[in-house]
């Protein structure tokens, strides 16, 4: 028989042994957790996109001596920045299972409004910019209200608004452009800070803010919830109509921001601005992993998708491929991305 003293000695020995090996066990657990985290990062869709973007940059650096010139990088940076601002807004709409075909026309409408306010009416650039942003937000308010309260699909609503906004742009200007902007306004589209174009700074701020909204706020969680299951969201007490309206206002307002920056970049307000931007924004979001069925997607993926599309366009230009064929390539990439997403959804 073992005495109580022996039991106490044995327990003390076991406890000391456990304490002795605790650091090693902790290190093993941390190592396994780190490996799992790294595996998750490597296999993530964003990592694959980032790798593709890097490979494309390396290839362009080798294939064309003009790619890494300051002039080309500045142009590409401005284009990516302007497109990303619109694509971020489109991501919000796609996350709720909607679509916004009017963002390109909003760019034109706001471009014309900015020209009328600054050049024709002589307003200060700050006041004109604020009023133009309000004009873009109103378009989104109309889109969202019709979709939320009347139940008309967003595709139909925004298709109609595409024609309305473009028609207003043409009607206000009679099809002509507006020029004569002051230099302080043109700076926001043509200037740079610390060597980086202003539109790139604006796009970075917009993307970071949108990412924080979607990942750190109640509104962001509601956006994903509405896109995943609208009926369940209603039963959970989420104000689905308010979420939808807010999302469309965000998309149109960001399109307005891009329209103002593009007007400053080109020095003219033109009713033809933004042609085809809606397809670029949809393609960027879908390539970045957003599902057209809603509830899936993120800003990082959208940023990478936008960069990939614009780099491909730049590559086709540098390699001397006709502009007509550029549209073919863009269309094939967008369709391929949608098909890939549908395949992944069915597999899951």
Secondary structure as GFF3:
##gff-version 3
##sequence-region A 1 348
A	DSSP	alpha_helix	4	43	.	.	.	ID=ss1
A	DSSP	alpha_helix	45	63	.	.	.	ID=ss2
A	DSSP	alpha_helix	70	95	.	.	.	ID=ss3
A	DSSP	alpha_helix	103	115	.	.	.	ID=ss4
A	DSSP	pi_helix	116	120	.	.	.	ID=ss5
A	DSSP	alpha_helix	125	150	.	.	.	ID=ss6
A	DSSP	alpha_helix	154	173	.	.	.	ID=ss7
A	DSSP	beta_strand	178	179	.	.	.	ID=ss8
A	DSSP	alpha_helix	183	190	.	.	.	ID=ss9
A	DSSP	beta_strand	192	193	.	.	.	ID=ss10
A	DSSP	beta_strand	196	197	.	.	.	ID=ss11
A	DSSP	alpha_helix	198	216	.	.	.	ID=ss12
A	DSSP	alpha_helix	218	228	.	.	.	ID=ss13
A	DSSP	alpha_helix	230	235	.	.	.	ID=ss14
A	DSSP	alpha_helix	240	266	.	.	.	ID=ss15
A	DSSP	beta_strand	268	269	.	.	.	ID=ss16
A	DSSP	alpha_helix	277	287	.	.	.	ID=ss17
A	DSSP	alpha_helix	299	318	.	.	.	ID=ss18
A	DSSP	alpha_helix	323	347	.	.	.	ID=ss19
###
